[in-house]
């Protein structure tokens, strides 16, 4: 399907042309559950919308009422999970496409974050009215071109997706897939830590706040492994549980802290049978009392406390875009043990420097890496400090905004910053 460049597009463009003196207006399009239901990219997007300060570019949000509600009433993030039924998706898609036509004078670029049919058709409608469209890819195997092509109606979905003028990937793997299948301009734009980094310049990661551990009923002297994310198979939590059971047989002081949604009340897309299987496995081992399930933590200060109450971050995920939780843990000076996902986790972790990369599902490899770190507090301290330096240097919010602003200007055909 060729990009829409019919005569009516030129008429619309002429009628609504943008003056050089006017700000470049970008609308971010999300689905209705944005901010209400757990979603990894939601917090970075929310901070971007709230704190954006790049000159000459304005951002607004379409598709969800969370931003306005949270500003007016300090609404709790992820406070009211919403189910995106087929009817909801259809109504949202129709309304979005109508708004793109009706309100064409209100925007210059549409920046889409969801591939419901409204999101797939958005670039076609944007071109019809002389506007540009960008899509933000966050998960390899889900919203990248190769994944779309393998889905039902994949040929049609991919043809629509190719209408985007710009594609942003949170990892190199996503951007490379886009380059292979699409002709659009692409950008690798890694995430950033959404909360202010704790002041740990003079703090030792070997010593923890006893009050936090006491609240969790974890002994002050325990060796704590922490995982942050939804309790789902893709995140490799089954591997993590087996790892803990192996370690716990040899180490009487090791504990596991599972931070994240573990029921459909917190994440409607979660498989509760998978969670029940994990709980049963722990119960049968008689080691379940050394595992703390916190559930979904929306408060960022509480989340930081949980990172600081732990000794190392273990994340045996099987597929990711670029996991923001790894950056969060690095920002809290935790050494990382995670799966080796080329052009994803290896963008954040260098084995032997700020943690270890282990092959996917390699239980013995995870056990060896975690054991080495648990046995050597000095090594944990050094790797945690190296991770904090990398986050501050390579994954800052300011650098993210500057790169995104330049990409908007490039897609719009404007001169970039000097």
ABEGO torsion letter per residue (X at the ends): XBBBABAAAAAAAAAABBBAABBBBBBBBBBAABGABBBAAAAAAAAAAAABABBGBBBBBBGBAAAAAAAAAGBBBGABBBBBBAAAAAAAAAAAAAAAAAAAAABABBBBABABAAAAAAAAAAAAAGBBBBBBBABBGAABAAAAAABBGAAAAAAAAAABABBBBABAAAAAAAAAABABBBBBBBBBBABBBBBAAABBAABBBAAAAAAAGBBAABBBBBBBEBBBAAAGAAAAAAAAAAAAAABAABBBBBBEBABAAABAABBAAAAAAAAAAAAAAGAAAABBBAEBBABAAAAAAAAAABABBBBABABBBBBAAAAAAAAAGBBBBBBBBBGBAAAABBBGAAEBBBBBGBAAAAAAAAAAAAABAAAAAAAAAAAAAAAAAAABAAAAAAAAAAAAAAAAGBBBBX
